[in-house]
Amino acid sequence: TTALGAAMAAGAAEEVGVWDLGPGQLPHLTSEKYEPQINPEESEFRFARWKKAVQKAMNWETTEPCSHRNGQQL
């Protein structure tokens, strides 16, 4: 996986030396294959809703200072 690859690269970085990525240096790695549990149509529907939510959240942050009910600025 990408996460495993990133962790392995970080551990093998110069001056870190957690492990060596040379041939035969690592034990046999196992991983599980992800199998989706929903059909492609449901996946597309959910992805479209997620993209819509992200668009709605864009530029949500304001430049106005936040304040408490008593008027104190945070």
N, C-alpha and C positions, 0 to 999 in steps of 0.2 A: 504494500500500500504506500501511498504518498507519505503518510505520517511515519511509517516504519523506515522508509528510505531517508527521510529528513533526520530522524533520530540516529540512524546508523552513520550518516554523513557527519553529524555533529559530534558523535562519539569518536569518530576517526580523525577529526580535525587535528592539525598540527598543534602541538603543545597541550592537547586534551588527553589523547592517548588512552581512551577508555578501552578501545579494541582496534584491531588491525583488520582492514577489509581485504587483505590479500587472499588469493585463492586458497581454499582449504582452512582458513583461519577461523571461520564462523561455523557453529554447529548448523545442522540442517534446519532451516526455518520453515515453519508451517503457518498457514493462514487459512482463513475461512472465506469462501466465496459468498458474496451477498447476492441473494435472490429476492427480487421485489415480491411483495405479497399482494399488491394491488395491480389491476390491469392497466395497460398503457393509457387508456382514455381517462381513467381516474387520476393517474399520475399527471397527465397534461392539464387537467382541470385544476388540480391542486397547485401545480406550478404556476399557472396563470393567475390564480388568486394570490399566491405569494408575491409574484411580480407586481401586482396591483397594490398590495399592501406596502411594498418597498417604495413604489412611486409616491404613495400618499405620505410616507414618512420623510421623503426628501425635503430638505430645507425646513424641517420642523423646528430646528433650533432657532431661537430668536437672539437678537443682540441686546434686547431689553434686560436690565437686571431683574432678578427674581426678588420677591420680598415676602415676608411673613404677613399674617393678618394684621399684626400691630404696626406694620409699615417699615419694619427694620429690613435693610437690604441684606441678602445672603452673601 
